[in-house]
Amino acid sequence: GNSVTQMEGPVTLSEEAFLTINCTYTATGYPSLFWYVQYPGEGLQLLLKATKADDKGSNKGFEATYRKETTSFHLEKGSVQVSDSAVYFCALRLIQGAQKLVFGQGTRLTINP
Amino acid sequence: SAVISQKPSRDICQRGTSLTIQCQVDSQVTMMFWYRQQPGQSLTLIATANQGSEATYESGFVIDKFPISRPNLTFSTLTVSNMSPEDSSIYLCSTYGTGSYEQYFGPGTRLTVT
């Protein structure tokens, strides 16, 4: 089946630290990959996406590269800020079939000043 | 893109009652999705609603408990029926942007059942 596995949280870092949140996937077809972010008390927002192998999605200083050989889509940021504190969700969507999003379990990130 | 609004934003309901959540999109869309996010958990798809056809429910969700309406291409409702405390969750409406791979979400409805 199709599934997404994220690194276990919660993750706590100091401001300006380097961030990596691991995400790996299993898919029966060729998926598009996404990172969503949920700030405290808010809805889900699309952070970045990649639709084919070796694509790099980027937004707000965050980056993730679609690695087909390792079935991974790790989220990185070189220098985090307190305002990055949120829950991050990795997700996939198959191009064919039901086209529904499959989410990972989410990783709660807290950045301390 | 797609701008999605939901009503109500939150509610506190008594056990055994029902609540209908409304979802409005700012453009015509084919597919609309309803998700549930239980406290501290990830999102789980409840059903997919296409205009003019019956909603398709995911495993573990049934129409009697979560009836859905899709009367036109910009609007949908989800009813949570005969509620119990286990239904306390955030319910989110979602759709694709026009001609886009990107899926957008409403702000969610935070439901607490006492």
Interface residues (C-beta under 8 A of the other chain):
Chain A: S32 F34 Y36 E42 G43 L44 Q45 L46 K49 T51 F89 R93 A98 Q99 K100 L101 F103 G104 Q105 G106
Chain B: M31 F33 Q41 S42 L43 L45 T48 L92 S94 Y101 E102 Q103 Y104 F105 G106 P107 G108
